[in-house]
Amino acid sequence: MTVLLNLLFLMIAATGASVVLIREPRRQVFAIALNGLVLTLLFTALQAPDVALSELAVGTAAVPLLFMIVLSAVRTAEPGQDTQSGEDA
């Protein structure tokens, strides 16, 4: 069990670092979902099924889904494009 926990802790460190280091927002959302999935596995290994189910629902599904909805709703302008008049600069 100790080997499994150590492996999960390393995976959490790796996925947490990837969330911070990834600069593209859409890829960062997938990294957040992956981090939530690894945390779900850790909570399951630690015999906390209620916390694992909550993390699965919220950290792996709900929050990344909300971030993806917000990212698709936000309109980004191309560099060099004037957003006030709608014409190219």
Backbone torsions as a table, in degrees:
resi	resn	phi	psi	omega
1	MET	NA	-32.6	-179.2
2	THR	-65.7	-37.7	179.2
3	VAL	-64.8	-41.9	178.8
4	LEU	-62.7	-45.0	179.2
5	LEU	-63.7	-42.1	178.6
6	ASN	-63.0	-40.2	177.5
7	LEU	-64.0	-42.7	178.5
8	LEU	-65.7	-38.8	177.1
9	PHE	-63.4	-39.6	176.6
10	LEU	-66.1	-38.8	177.8
11	MET	-66.8	-36.7	177.0
12	ILE	-65.6	-41.4	177.7
13	ALA	-63.2	-40.7	-179.5
14	ALA	-68.3	-45.1	-179.0
15	THR	-71.0	-34.3	175.5
16	GLY	-64.9	-40.9	177.0
17	ALA	-66.8	-36.3	179.2
18	SER	-67.6	-34.2	176.3
19	VAL	-61.3	-40.9	-177.6
20	VAL	-75.7	-37.9	-172.8
21	LEU	-85.0	-22.4	178.9
22	ILE	-73.0	131.8	-174.8
23	ARG	-99.7	-23.5	-179.3
24	GLU	-82.0	125.6	-173.4
25	PRO	-59.5	-39.6	-178.2
26	ARG	-67.4	-40.3	176.6
27	ARG	-69.3	-32.6	178.8
28	GLN	-65.7	-35.1	177.3
29	VAL	-64.0	-41.1	177.1
30	PHE	-66.6	-33.2	176.7
31	ALA	-68.4	-36.0	176.5
32	ILE	-64.5	-42.3	178.5
33	ALA	-64.0	-40.9	177.8
34	LEU	-65.1	-38.8	176.8
35	ASN	-62.8	-41.0	177.3
36	GLY	-64.1	-36.1	178.6
37	LEU	-67.5	-41.1	178.5
38	VAL	-67.3	-37.8	175.8
39	LEU	-64.6	-35.8	176.1
40	THR	-62.0	-42.5	177.5
41	LEU	-63.8	-39.0	178.3
42	LEU	-64.1	-45.8	-179.9
43	PHE	-64.5	-33.8	176.0
44	THR	-67.4	-41.5	178.7
45	ALA	-66.3	-29.8	179.0
46	LEU	-86.2	8.5	177.6
47	GLN	59.7	47.3	174.4
48	ALA	-123.9	74.6	-173.1
49	PRO	-66.7	-31.7	178.5
50	ASP	-66.9	-41.6	177.5
51	VAL	-69.2	-36.5	178.9
52	ALA	-64.5	-42.7	178.1
53	LEU	-66.3	-37.9	177.1
54	SER	-65.0	-43.1	178.4
55	GLU	-65.7	-37.2	178.2
56	LEU	-63.7	-43.6	-178.2
57	ALA	-72.4	-45.2	-173.3
58	VAL	-88.8	-54.5	-172.7
59	GLY	-76.3	-26.5	-177.5
60	THR	-100.3	-28.8	-174.8
61	ALA	-114.0	-57.7	-169.5
62	ALA	-68.2	-51.9	-176.7
63	VAL	-65.1	-47.4	176.2
64	PRO	-61.9	-35.6	177.9
65	LEU	-64.3	-43.0	177.2
66	LEU	-63.7	-40.0	177.4
67	PHE	-63.2	-40.6	179.4
68	MET	-66.2	-37.7	176.9
69	ILE	-63.8	-44.2	179.7
70	VAL	-65.4	-43.1	-179.9
71	LEU	-64.3	-34.6	178.5
72	SER	-75.3	-24.4	179.3
73	ALA	-81.5	-27.7	-179.3
74	VAL	-78.1	125.4	179.8
75	ARG	-94.9	123.5	179.1
76	THR	-106.3	140.3	179.2
77	ALA	-91.2	148.0	174.8
78	GLU	-69.3	149.1	177.0
79	PRO	-60.2	134.4	179.9
80	GLY	89.3	5.6	179.7
81	GLN	-105.1	130.9	180.0
82	ASP	-81.2	118.9	-176.5
83	THR	-82.6	-18.1	-178.1
84	GLN	-75.0	-47.4	-175.8
85	SER	-98.6	-12.6	-179.4
86	GLY	79.1	7.1	-179.5
87	GLU	-105.6	156.5	177.1
88	ASP	-70.5	143.6	179.9
89	ALA	-83.4	NA	NA
